[in-house]
């Protein structure tokens, strides 16, 4: 396990979650910096690591843009996921994203239960996914405009990213 990389990725993910909780946004300096550090760690393993990290960053950004377009994620969440793509590299990106989406879903459910809006969250999520699947239309979540409906999804993504990192052995691409 790369202890320094593990500490940095964990710190990056925690900072992202804290920013999302406090400001309901993830600043660009944090996502760009996190991506840059991920690329730098990967580059320290050689040219192959650098290439994998850049491929992971590019693929992560492409996926993030699609998720943002369908309003499944905010822009900061999408950029955070792209930054984790740099840490994961192309080959480990699917596992990292599954862990992040699972963490995000678990956090969204917990948040919805805490704010007593689980039913409304499930209905709005169903409507959003249904519209995207059947017609390709964007449909904003129905609860997104309320204080309880706007939750810091970056926290769940970060929890998933940290879990994936340690499950994957805490190694840079």
N, CA, C and O atoms as a DFTB+ gen file, in Angstrom:
692 C
 N C O
     1  1       0.852      -1.182       0.000
     2  2       0.000       0.000       0.000
     3  2       0.890       1.235       0.000
     4  3       1.874       1.302       0.736
     5  1       0.543       2.193      -0.815
     6  2       1.243       3.467      -0.861
     7  2       0.636       4.370       0.205
     8  3      -0.418       4.967      -0.013
     9  1       1.294       4.474       1.352
    10  2       0.744       5.188       2.503
    11  2       0.555       6.668       2.214
    12  3      -0.486       7.227       2.559
    13  1       1.530       7.316       1.591
    14  2       1.403       8.747       1.293
    15  2       0.234       8.998       0.340
    16  3      -0.566       9.906       0.567
    17  1       0.132       8.207      -0.714
    18  2      -0.982       8.374      -1.656
    19  2      -2.313       8.130      -0.954
    20  3      -3.292       8.827      -1.220
    21  1      -2.356       7.141      -0.055
    22  2      -3.587       6.845       0.678
    23  2      -3.997       8.019       1.560
    24  3      -5.175       8.368       1.631
    25  1      -3.030       8.621       2.224
    26  2      -3.325       9.787       3.064
    27  2      -3.806      10.973       2.224
    28  3      -4.744      11.674       2.604
    29  1      -3.162      11.184       1.095
    30  2      -3.535      12.316       0.238
    31  2      -4.923      12.107      -0.361
    32  3      -5.741      13.027      -0.353
    33  1      -5.200      10.911      -0.879
    34  2      -6.518      10.650      -1.455
    35  2      -7.607      10.770      -0.387
    36  3      -8.672      11.330      -0.647
    37  1      -7.346      10.252       0.793
    38  2      -8.322      10.360       1.877
    39  2      -8.539      11.816       2.251
    40  3      -9.679      12.243       2.427
    41  1      -7.458      12.589       2.376
    42  2      -7.579      14.015       2.690
    43  2      -8.331      14.777       1.613
    44  3      -9.168      15.628       1.913
    45  1      -8.033      14.469       0.366
    46  2      -8.721      15.097      -0.770
    47  2     -10.217      14.800      -0.716
    48  3     -11.041      15.700      -0.884
    49  1     -10.562      13.547      -0.482
    50  2     -11.967      13.165      -0.433
    51  2     -12.684      13.796       0.757
    52  3     -13.829      14.229       0.630
    53  1     -12.023      13.851       1.904
    54  2     -12.625      14.490       3.077
    55  2     -12.817      15.990       2.845
    56  3     -13.854      16.546       3.204
    57  1     -11.828      16.637       2.251
    58  2     -11.948      18.073       1.958
    59  2     -13.093      18.338       0.991
    60  3     -13.811      19.330       1.120
    61  1     -13.258      17.446       0.026
    62  2     -14.361      17.570      -0.930
    63  2     -15.700      17.465      -0.213
    64  3     -16.598      18.275      -0.445
    65  1     -15.833      16.477       0.651
    66  2     -17.074      16.307       1.403
    67  2     -17.366      17.484       2.309
    68  3     -18.510      17.929       2.400
    69  1     -16.342      17.995       2.984
    70  2     -16.525      19.147       3.872
    71  2     -16.964      20.371       3.080
    72  3     -17.876      21.089       3.493
    73  1     -16.318      20.609       1.947
    74  2     -16.706      21.754       1.108
    75  2     -18.147      21.609       0.644
    76  3     -18.903      22.581       0.643
    77  1     -18.529      20.395       0.250
    78  2     -19.888      20.170      -0.242
    79  2     -20.916      20.370       0.870
    80  3     -21.993      20.912       0.625
    81  1     -20.596      19.941       2.078
    82  2     -21.512      20.144       3.206
    83  2     -21.632      21.631       3.539
    84  3     -22.736      22.144       3.725
    85  1     -20.496      22.318       3.612
    86  2     -20.516      23.724       4.027
    87  2     -21.092      24.667       2.989
    88  3     -21.852      25.575       3.326
    89  1     -20.737      24.461       1.726
    90  2     -21.082      25.438       0.682
    91  2     -22.026      24.896      -0.386
    92  3     -22.484      25.647      -1.248
    93  1     -22.318      23.604      -0.335
    94  2     -23.133      22.932      -1.356
    95  2     -22.526      23.070      -2.751
    96  3     -23.225      23.126      -3.763
    97  1     -21.210      23.120      -2.760
    98  2     -20.467      23.125      -4.019
    99  2     -19.069      22.616      -3.737
   100  3     -18.575      22.690      -2.611
   101  1     -18.444      22.101      -4.774
   102  2     -17.066      21.629      -4.684
   103  2     -16.241      22.542      -5.574
   104  3     -16.433      22.557      -6.789
   105  1     -15.325      23.304      -4.986
   106  2     -14.594      24.299      -5.778
   107  2     -13.637      23.680      -6.801
   108  3     -13.085      22.598      -6.599
   109  1     -13.466      24.411      -7.903
   110  2     -12.584      23.944      -8.982
   111  2     -11.158      23.734      -8.511
   112  3     -10.514      22.772      -8.929
   113  1     -10.641      24.615      -7.646
   114  2      -9.257      24.471      -7.204
   115  2      -9.061      23.127      -6.503
   116  3      -7.975      22.550      -6.556
   117  1     -10.106      22.632      -5.851
   118  2      -9.999      21.364      -5.150
   119  2     -10.027      20.187      -6.135
   120  3      -9.218      19.265      -6.027
   121  1     -10.948      20.221      -7.083
   122  2     -11.034      19.108      -8.036
   123  2      -9.847      19.096      -8.993
   124  3      -9.298      18.034      -9.290
   125  1      -9.455      20.254      -9.470
   126  2      -8.300      20.322     -10.381
   127  2      -7.026      19.926      -9.635
   128  3      -6.191      19.191     -10.163
   129  1      -6.887      20.416      -8.417
   130  2      -5.721      20.050      -7.614
   131  2      -5.679      18.559      -7.323
   132  3      -4.621      17.935      -7.410
   133  1      -6.834      17.983      -6.975
   134  2      -6.898      16.548      -6.700
   135  2      -6.557      15.720      -7.926
   136  3      -5.869      14.703      -7.827
   137  1      -7.041      16.159      -9.087
   138  2      -6.715      15.459     -10.327
   139  2      -5.221      15.568     -10.620
   140  3      -4.582      14.589     -11.006
   141  1      -4.676      16.758     -10.435
   142  2      -3.249      16.965     -10.696
   143  2      -2.371      16.117      -9.795
   144  3      -1.375      15.554     -10.248
   145  1      -2.730      16.022      -8.531
   146  2      -1.951      15.198      -7.603
   147  2      -2.079      13.721      -7.973
   148  3      -1.104      12.973      -7.894
   149  1      -3.277      13.299      -8.375
   150  2      -3.456      11.915      -8.812
   151  2      -2.590      11.588     -10.015
   152  3      -1.973      10.525     -10.079
   153  1      -2.548      12.517     -10.975
   154  2      -1.703      12.328     -12.162
   155  2      -0.228      12.295     -11.750
   156  3       0.545      11.484     -12.260
   157  1       0.153      13.171     -10.834
   158  2       1.559      13.210     -10.390
   159  2       1.961      11.912      -9.701
   160  3       3.039      11.377      -9.961
   161  1       1.098      11.402      -8.823
   162  2       1.408      10.122      -8.176
   163  2       1.548       9.017      -9.218
   164  3       2.474       8.209      -9.150
   165  1       0.631       8.983     -10.177
   166  2       0.697       7.950     -11.211
   167  2       1.959       8.106     -12.056
   168  3       2.585       7.112     -12.425
   169  1       2.337       9.345     -12.364
   170  2       3.542       9.598     -13.163
   171  2       4.787       9.125     -12.430
   172  3       5.776       8.754     -13.062
   173  1       4.748       9.134     -11.100
   174  2       5.907       8.675     -10.333
   175  2       6.155       7.185     -10.493
   176  3       7.227       6.690     -10.144
   177  1       5.163       6.462     -11.023
   178  2       5.339       5.027     -11.257
   179  2       5.876       4.744     -12.656
   180  3       6.212       3.603     -12.971
   181  1       5.959       5.770     -13.494
   182  2       6.482       5.605     -14.847
   183  2       5.520       6.118     -15.898
   184  3       4.422       6.580     -15.588
   185  1       5.949       6.029     -17.139
   186  2       5.157       6.532     -18.260
   187  2       3.823       5.785     -18.367
   188  3       2.788       6.390     -18.647
   189  1       3.854       4.483     -18.145
   190  2       2.612       3.694     -18.231
   191  2       1.594       4.190     -17.202
   192  3       0.406       4.298     -17.508
   193  1       2.047       4.485     -16.003
   194  2       1.158       5.009     -14.970
   195  2       0.586       6.357     -15.348
   196  3      -0.594       6.628     -15.126
   197  1       1.436       7.210     -15.925
   198  2       0.976       8.522     -16.384
   199  2      -0.102       8.381     -17.450
   200  3      -1.126       9.062     -17.396
   201  1       0.125       7.505     -18.411
   202  2      -0.848       7.305     -19.487
   203  2      -2.170       6.786     -18.916
   204  3      -3.237       7.265     -19.301
   205  1      -2.110       5.814     -18.004
   206  2      -3.333       5.289     -17.398
   207  2      -4.091       6.377     -16.642
   208  3      -5.317       6.454     -16.715
   209  1      -3.358       7.211     -15.921
   210  2      -4.000       8.285     -15.160
   211  2      -4.667       9.291     -16.084
   212  3      -5.788       9.722     -15.816
   213  1      -4.004       9.670     -17.161
   214  2      -4.592      10.626     -18.105
   215  2      -5.802      10.016     -18.804
   216  3      -6.793      10.707     -19.043
   217  1      -5.730       8.735     -19.132
   218  2      -6.887       8.061     -19.721
   219  2      -8.040       8.009     -18.718
   220  3      -9.194       8.234     -19.083
   221  1      -7.730       7.715     -17.472
   222  2      -8.762       7.685     -16.429
   223  2      -9.388       9.050     -16.209
   224  3     -10.599       9.161     -16.015
   225  1      -8.565      10.085     -16.238
   226  2      -9.074      11.455     -16.090
   227  2      -9.993      11.815     -17.247
   228  3     -11.071      12.370     -17.038
   229  1      -9.570      11.498     -18.468
   230  2     -10.380      11.815     -19.655
   231  2     -11.695      11.039     -19.651
   232  3     -12.757      11.605     -19.909
   233  1     -11.620       9.749     -19.359
   234  2     -12.842       8.938     -19.316
   235  2     -13.748       9.399     -18.181
   236  3     -14.966       9.475     -18.344
   237  1     -13.156       9.705     -17.037
   238  2     -13.939      10.187     -15.906
   239  2     -14.628      11.498     -16.209
   240  3     -15.773      11.709     -15.810
   241  1     -13.943      12.376     -16.909
   242  2     -14.543      13.657     -17.288
   243  2     -15.686      13.443     -18.276
   244  3     -16.726      14.093     -18.173
   245  1     -15.499      12.546     -19.222
   246  2     -16.557      12.262     -20.203
   247  2     -17.798      11.704     -19.505
   248  3     -18.919      12.129     -19.788
   249  1     -17.597      10.762     -18.605
   250  2     -18.724      10.186     -17.867
   251  2     -19.383      11.253     -17.002
   252  3     -20.609      11.330     -16.925
   253  1     -18.566      12.071     -16.356
   254  2     -19.094      13.139     -15.509
   255  2     -19.930      14.140     -16.286
   256  3     -20.962      14.607     -15.802
   257  1     -19.486      14.468     -17.486
   258  2     -20.244      15.410     -18.327
   259  2     -21.609      14.830     -18.684
   260  3     -22.615      15.540     -18.667
   261  1     -21.643      13.540     -19.006
   262  2     -22.923      12.903     -19.334
   263  2     -23.838      12.920     -18.105
   264  3     -25.012      13.274     -18.214
   265  1     -23.313      12.544     -16.953
   266  2     -24.132      12.538     -15.740
   267  2     -24.604      13.954     -15.374
   268  3     -25.725      14.136     -14.899
   269  1     -23.755      14.931     -15.596
   270  2     -24.142      16.321     -15.347
   271  2     -25.215      16.764     -16.335
   272  3     -26.161      17.456     -15.961
   273  1     -25.068      16.367     -17.587
   274  2     -26.046      16.760     -18.605
   275  2     -27.444      16.273     -18.247
   276  3     -28.430      16.975     -18.470
   277  1     -27.523      15.066     -17.691
   278  2     -28.816      14.523     -17.283
   279  2     -29.213      14.949     -15.871
   280  3     -30.193      14.459     -15.310
   281  1     -28.444      15.858     -15.319
   282  2     -28.691      16.395     -13.977
   283  2     -28.706      15.314     -12.903
   284  3     -29.380      15.442     -11.881
   285  1     -27.955      14.252     -13.153
   286  2     -27.802      13.209     -12.154
   287  2     -26.763      13.618     -11.118
   288  3     -26.749      13.100     -10.002
   289  1     -25.890      14.555     -11.497
   290  2     -24.839      15.072     -10.617
   291  2     -24.714      16.562     -10.826
   292  3     -25.085      17.095     -11.873
   293  1     -24.184      17.229      -9.811
   294  2     -23.804      18.615      -9.980
   295  2     -22.452      18.680     -10.677
   296  3     -21.772      17.664     -10.820
   297  1     -22.069      19.860     -11.104
   298  2     -20.796      20.029     -11.817
   299  2     -19.605      19.656     -10.936
   300  3     -18.669      19.006     -11.402
   301  1     -19.635      20.061      -9.677
   302  2     -18.532      19.728      -8.773
   303  2     -18.413      18.234      -8.548
   304  3     -17.309      17.693      -8.499
   305  1     -19.553      17.565      -8.410
   306  2     -19.540      16.110      -8.242
   307  2     -18.936      15.434      -9.469
   308  3     -18.141      14.502      -9.345
   309  1     -19.318      15.907     -10.647
   310  2     -18.789      15.332     -11.892
   311  2     -17.278      15.551     -11.986
   312  3     -16.547      14.649     -12.394
   313  1     -16.811      16.738     -11.612
   314  2     -15.366      17.012     -11.672
   315  2     -14.610      16.219     -10.610
   316  3     -13.473      15.804     -10.837
   317  1     -15.233      16.009      -9.457
   318  2     -14.603      15.174      -8.425
   319  2     -14.449      13.747      -8.945
   320  3     -13.404      13.124      -8.756
   321  1     -15.491      13.230      -9.600
   322  2     -15.409      11.884     -10.149
   323  2     -14.324      11.793     -11.225
   324  3     -13.638      10.777     -11.332
   325  1     -14.171      12.847     -12.011
   326  2     -13.100      12.869     -13.019
   327  2     -11.735      12.836     -12.340
   328  3     -10.823      12.152     -12.803
   329  1     -11.599      13.575     -11.243
   330  2     -10.324      13.580     -10.511
   331  2     -10.010      12.189      -9.979
   332  3      -8.863      11.744     -10.034
   333  1     -11.021      11.505      -9.466
   334  2     -10.795      10.136      -8.989
   335  2     -10.412       9.235     -10.161
   336  3      -9.677       8.264      -9.980
   337  1     -10.903       9.546     -11.353
   338  2     -10.486       8.807     -12.547
   339  2      -8.979       8.875     -12.746
   340  3      -8.361       7.906     -13.187
   341  1      -8.386      10.026     -12.419
   342  2      -6.930      10.160     -12.523
   343  2      -6.225       9.254     -11.515
   344  3      -5.172       8.688     -11.810
   345  1      -6.807       9.122     -10.332
   346  2      -6.229       8.245      -9.315
   347  2      -6.404       6.777      -9.688
   348  3      -5.522       5.954      -9.447
   349  1      -7.553       6.462     -10.279
   350  2      -7.868       5.064     -10.597
   351  2      -7.162       4.593     -11.858
   352  3      -6.724       3.446     -11.942
   353  1      -7.055       5.484     -12.835
   354  2      -6.561       5.053     -14.138
   355  2      -7.690       4.391     -14.900
   356  3      -8.731       4.055     -14.334
   357  1      -7.471       4.213     -16.173
   358  2      -8.494       3.660     -17.052
   359  2      -8.942       2.268     -16.606
   360  3     -10.139       1.980     -16.585
   361  1      -7.999       1.417     -16.254
   362  2      -8.309       0.019     -15.980
   363  2      -9.132      -0.175     -14.708
   364  3      -9.955      -1.088     -14.647
   365  1      -8.929       0.658     -13.702
   366  2      -9.636       0.497     -12.426
   367  2     -10.832       1.443     -12.297
   368  3     -11.504       1.459     -11.266
   369  1     -11.095       2.222     -13.331
   370  2     -12.175       3.205     -13.280
   371  2     -13.553       2.588     -13.033
   372  3     -14.297       3.115     -12.206
   373  1     -13.931       1.496     -13.709
   374  2     -15.275       0.948     -13.451
   375  2     -15.508       0.585     -11.978
   376  3     -16.560       0.906     -11.424
   377  1     -14.552      -0.070     -11.354
   378  2     -14.709      -0.449      -9.945
   379  2     -14.781       0.795      -9.051
   380  3     -15.576       0.848      -8.113
   381  1     -13.951       1.784      -9.350
   382  2     -13.973       3.016      -8.559
   383  2     -15.318       3.712      -8.685
   384  3     -15.875       4.173      -7.689
   385  1     -15.842       3.790      -9.897
   386  2     -17.117       4.470     -10.114
   387  2     -18.278       3.712      -9.480
   388  3     -19.189       4.331      -8.930
   389  1     -18.259       2.397      -9.546
   390  2     -19.316       1.633      -8.891
   391  2     -19.303       1.877      -7.385
   392  3     -20.356       2.050      -6.771
   393  1     -18.117       1.891      -6.795
   394  2     -18.011       2.159      -5.356
   395  2     -18.484       3.576      -5.031
   396  3     -19.170       3.785      -4.031
   397  1     -18.123       4.543      -5.863
   398  2     -18.527       5.927      -5.612
   399  2     -20.037       6.097      -5.761
   400  3     -20.671       6.773      -4.952
   401  1     -20.606       5.489      -6.785
   402  2     -22.048       5.603      -6.974
   403  2     -22.807       4.882      -5.862
   404  3     -23.863       5.345      -5.432
   405  1     -22.275       3.756      -5.395
   406  2     -22.891       3.063      -4.265
   407  2     -22.812       3.921      -3.001
   408  3     -23.780       4.022      -2.248
   409  1     -21.652       4.534      -2.778
   410  2     -21.510       5.426      -1.627
   411  2     -22.446       6.616      -1.729
   412  3     -23.052       7.023      -0.738
   413  1     -22.564       7.172      -2.922
   414  2     -23.468       8.301      -3.135
   415  2     -24.917       7.917      -2.920
   416  3     -25.676       8.673      -2.314
   417  1     -25.314       6.738      -3.415
   418  2     -26.691       6.281      -3.245
   419  2     -27.003       6.023      -1.767
   420  3     -28.065       6.401      -1.274
   421  1     -26.072       5.380      -1.074
   422  2     -26.282       5.107       0.353
   423  2     -26.396       6.420       1.132
   424  3     -27.243       6.555       2.015
   425  1     -25.538       7.381       0.796
   426  2     -25.600       8.663       1.487
   427  2     -26.910       9.387       1.173
   428  3     -27.520       9.978       2.064
   429  1     -27.342       9.343      -0.081
   430  2     -28.591      10.002      -0.473
   431  2     -29.778       9.397       0.283
   432  3     -30.663      10.119       0.743
   433  1     -29.788       8.080       0.405
   434  2     -30.868       7.438       1.162
   435  2     -30.827       7.838       2.638
   436  3     -31.858       8.161       3.228
   437  1     -29.636       7.812       3.225
   438  2     -29.514       8.203       4.629
   439  2     -29.939       9.655       4.835
   440  3     -30.635       9.970       5.801
   441  1     -29.527      10.529       3.937
   442  2     -29.892      11.942       4.011
   443  2     -31.412      12.106       3.907
   444  3     -32.017      12.884       4.645
   445  1     -32.006      11.368       2.990
   446  2     -33.449      11.447       2.779
   447  2     -34.217      10.947       3.997
   448  3     -35.236      11.527       4.373
   449  1     -33.733       9.875       4.610
   450  2     -34.382       9.362       5.821
   451  2     -34.248      10.386       6.946
   452  3     -35.215      10.673       7.651
   453  1     -33.054      10.931       7.107
   454  2     -32.828      11.912       8.176
   455  2     -33.739      13.124       8.015
   456  3     -34.243      13.653       9.006
   457  1     -33.954      13.565       6.794
   458  2     -34.777      14.743       6.537
   459  2     -36.242      14.387       6.238
   460  3     -37.021      15.230       5.794
   461  1     -36.595      13.127       6.491
   462  2     -37.972      12.646       6.344
   463  2     -38.543      12.909       4.956
   464  3     -39.669      13.384       4.807
   465  1     -37.759      12.598       3.969
   466  2     -38.214      12.799       2.599
   467  2     -37.838      11.630       1.692
   468  3     -37.601      11.809       0.497
   469  1     -37.786      10.439       2.270
   470  2     -37.397       9.259       1.497
   471  2     -38.360       9.010       0.337
   472  3     -37.920       8.783      -0.791
   473  1     -39.643       9.048       0.596
   474  2     -40.620       8.790      -0.465
   475  2     -40.462       9.806      -1.601
   476  3     -40.436       9.428      -2.772
   477  1     -40.358      11.089      -1.258
   478  2     -40.213      12.129      -2.279
   479  2     -38.920      11.943      -3.066
   480  3     -38.893      12.168      -4.276
   481  1     -37.857      11.538      -2.393
   482  2     -36.583      11.308      -3.080
   483  2     -36.690      10.142      -4.051
   484  3     -36.195      10.220      -5.175
   485  1     -37.331       9.066      -3.624
   486  2     -37.486       7.903      -4.500
   487  2     -38.374       8.235      -5.697
   488  3     -38.090       7.801      -6.814
   489  1     -39.445       8.999      -5.480
   490  2     -40.328       9.385      -6.582
   491  2     -39.591      10.276      -7.573
   492  3     -39.688      10.069      -8.782
   493  1     -38.855      11.267      -7.070
   494  2     -38.163      12.178      -7.987
   495  2     -37.027      11.479      -8.723
   496  3     -36.772      11.771      -9.891
   497  1     -36.345      10.559      -8.050
   498  2     -35.280       9.809      -8.707
   499  2     -35.864       8.917      -9.802
   500  3     -35.311       8.824     -10.898
   501  1     -36.955       8.282      -9.505
   502  2     -37.625       7.444     -10.499
   503  2     -38.058       8.265     -11.717
   504  3     -37.875       7.834     -12.855
   505  1     -38.624       9.433     -11.478
   506  2     -39.059      10.290     -12.589
   507  2     -37.860      10.756     -13.410
   508  3     -37.926      10.790     -14.639
   509  1     -36.774      11.111     -12.743
   510  2     -35.587      11.592     -13.442
   511  2     -34.982      10.481     -14.304
   512  3     -34.659      10.705     -15.471
   513  1     -34.830       9.294     -13.733
   514  2     -34.260       8.179     -14.479
   515  2     -35.197       7.764     -15.610
   516  3     -34.747       7.498     -16.724
   517  1     -36.483       7.709     -15.327
   518  2     -37.450       7.339     -16.358
   519  2     -37.417       8.279     -17.549
   520  3     -37.462       7.833     -18.695
   521  1     -37.339       9.585     -17.286
   522  2     -37.287      10.561     -18.380
   523  2     -36.003      10.409     -19.184
   524  3     -36.027      10.510     -20.410
   525  1     -34.894      10.170     -18.514
   526  2     -33.620      10.021     -19.212
   527  2     -33.603       8.760     -20.066
   528  3     -33.083       8.776     -21.182
   529  1     -34.167       7.667     -19.553
   530  2     -34.141       6.390     -20.266
   531  2     -35.119       6.392     -21.442
   532  3     -34.774       5.931     -22.530
   533  1     -36.322       6.901     -21.237
   534  2     -37.342       6.793     -22.278
   535  2     -37.203       7.819     -23.381
   536  3     -37.456       7.519     -24.547
   537  1     -36.797       9.043     -23.019
   538  2     -36.765      10.079     -24.055
   539  2     -35.444      10.818     -24.148
   540  3     -35.254      11.633     -25.051
   541  1     -34.538      10.550     -23.238
   542  2     -33.266      11.267     -23.254
   543  2     -33.385      12.690     -22.744
   544  3     -32.436      13.469     -22.842
   545  1     -34.548      13.036     -22.199
   546  2     -34.747      14.390     -21.677
   547  2     -34.109      14.541     -20.310
   548  3     -33.972      13.591     -19.540
   549  1     -33.727      15.779     -20.049
   550  2     -33.253      16.114     -18.714
   551  2     -34.461      16.487     -17.877
   552  3     -35.332      17.230     -18.328
   553  1     -34.514      15.981     -16.678
   554  2     -35.588      16.331     -15.764
   555  2     -34.962      16.604     -14.410
   556  3     -34.411      15.693     -13.792
   557  1     -35.035      17.824     -13.943
   558  2     -34.430      18.097     -12.643
   559  2     -35.170      17.355     -11.540
   560  3     -36.386      17.181     -11.613
   561  1     -34.436      16.913     -10.514
   562  2     -35.109      16.246      -9.398
   563  2     -36.170      17.172      -8.808
   564  3     -35.930      18.365      -8.624
   565  1     -37.336      16.618      -8.516
   566  2     -38.452      17.427      -8.020
   567  2     -38.135      18.063      -6.677
   568  3     -38.633      19.148      -6.377
   569  1     -37.327      17.415      -5.873
   570  2     -37.028      17.944      -4.547
   571  2     -35.780      18.812      -4.542
   572  3     -35.419      19.347      -3.494
   573  1     -35.122      18.967      -5.657
   574  2     -33.850      19.671      -5.709
   575  2     -33.902      21.115      -5.258
   576  3     -32.883      21.657      -4.827
   577  1     -35.058      21.758      -5.342
   578  2     -35.157      23.157      -4.960
   579  2     -35.391      23.386      -3.488
   580  3     -35.406      24.534      -3.043
   581  1     -35.576      22.322      -2.711
   582  2     -35.835      22.493      -1.281
   583  2     -34.538      22.359      -0.502
   584  3     -33.560      21.797      -0.993
   585  1     -34.542      22.880       0.713
   586  2     -33.334      22.810       1.536
   587  2     -32.948      21.361       1.828
   588  3     -31.769      21.011       1.779
   589  1     -33.931      20.525       2.130
   590  2     -33.639      19.126       2.434
   591  2     -33.349      18.331       1.167
   592  3     -32.619      17.341       1.215
   593  1     -33.915      18.752       0.026
   594  2     -33.747      18.015      -1.213
   595  2     -32.410      18.243      -1.875
   596  3     -31.997      17.458      -2.729
   597  1     -31.731      19.297      -1.497
   598  2     -30.414      19.582      -2.046
   599  2     -29.387      19.031      -1.072
   600  3     -29.054      19.675      -0.077
   601  1     -28.889      17.842      -1.362
   602  2     -27.954      17.250      -0.418
   603  2     -26.545      17.201      -0.987
   604  3     -26.362      17.190      -2.204
   605  1     -25.550      17.173      -0.108
   606  2     -24.149      17.159      -0.533
   607  2     -23.711      15.775      -1.008
   608  3     -23.102      15.010      -0.261
   609  1     -24.031      15.475      -2.255
   610  2     -23.757      14.168      -2.840
   611  2     -22.261      13.847      -2.837
   612  3     -21.875      12.679      -2.814
   613  1     -21.423      14.885      -2.861
   614  2     -19.980      14.685      -2.846
   615  2     -19.503      13.916      -1.626
   616  3     -18.478      13.236      -1.686
   617  1     -20.230      14.012      -0.522
   618  2     -19.861      13.257       0.679
   619  2     -19.941      11.761       0.394
   620  3     -19.008      11.015       0.694
   621  1     -21.056      11.329      -0.185
   622  2     -21.215       9.913      -0.513
   623  2     -20.222       9.434      -1.553
   624  3     -19.692       8.327      -1.460
   625  1     -19.973      10.288      -2.557
   626  2     -18.972       9.930      -3.564
   627  2     -17.603       9.746      -2.915
   628  3     -16.869       8.816      -3.246
   629  1     -17.268      10.644      -1.987
   630  2     -15.986      10.553      -1.290
   631  2     -15.871       9.309      -0.437
   632  3     -14.821       8.666      -0.405
   633  1     -16.954       8.963       0.260
   634  2     -16.962       7.738       1.058
   635  2     -16.724       6.534       0.153
   636  3     -15.941       5.642       0.480
   637  1     -17.407       6.520      -0.986
   638  2     -17.217       5.428      -1.941
   639  2     -15.799       5.381      -2.489
   640  3     -15.226       4.303      -2.648
   641  1     -15.226       6.557      -2.781
   642  2     -13.860       6.611      -3.320
   643  2     -12.844       6.090      -2.300
   644  3     -11.932       5.341      -2.651
   645  1     -13.008       6.490      -1.046
   646  2     -12.087       6.022      -0.006
   647  2     -12.229       4.511       0.171
   648  3     -11.231       3.798       0.270
   649  1     -13.464       4.029       0.209
   650  2     -13.687       2.577       0.348
   651  2     -13.057       1.825      -0.820
   652  3     -12.393       0.808      -0.621
   653  1     -13.267       2.328      -2.045
   654  2     -12.669       1.672      -3.217
   655  2     -11.151       1.667      -3.106
   656  3     -10.520       0.638      -3.351
   657  1     -10.558       2.788      -2.744
   658  2      -9.112       2.913      -2.683
   659  2      -8.497       1.841      -1.785
   660  3      -7.544       1.164      -2.170
   661  1      -9.056       1.697      -0.584
   662  2      -8.492       0.724       0.352
   663  2      -8.851      -0.709      -0.043
   664  3      -8.060      -1.626       0.175
   665  1     -10.037      -0.908      -0.622
   666  2     -10.416      -2.233      -1.115
   667  2      -9.469      -2.656      -2.246
   668  3      -9.102      -3.827      -2.354
   669  1      -9.081      -1.694      -3.084
   670  2      -8.206      -1.979      -4.235
   671  2      -6.738      -2.092      -3.832
   672  3      -5.882      -2.335      -4.683
   673  1      -6.442      -1.923      -2.568
   674  2      -5.072      -2.094      -2.096
   675  2      -4.309      -0.805      -1.882
   676  3      -3.144      -0.840      -1.485
   677  1      -4.942       0.342      -2.138
   678  2      -4.292       1.627      -1.887
   679  2      -3.064       1.866      -2.739
   680  3      -2.083       2.447      -2.274
   681  1      -3.111       1.425      -3.975
   682  2      -1.967       1.577      -4.864
   683  2      -2.282       2.545      -6.001
   684  3      -3.390       2.550      -6.538
   685  1      -1.300       3.357      -6.358
   686  2      -1.411       4.259      -7.496
   687  2      -1.318       3.425      -8.763
   688  3      -0.580       2.440      -8.809
   689  1      -2.073       3.817      -9.804
   690  2      -2.099       3.077     -11.082
   691  2      -0.719       2.680     -11.537
   692  3      -0.571       2.056     -12.587
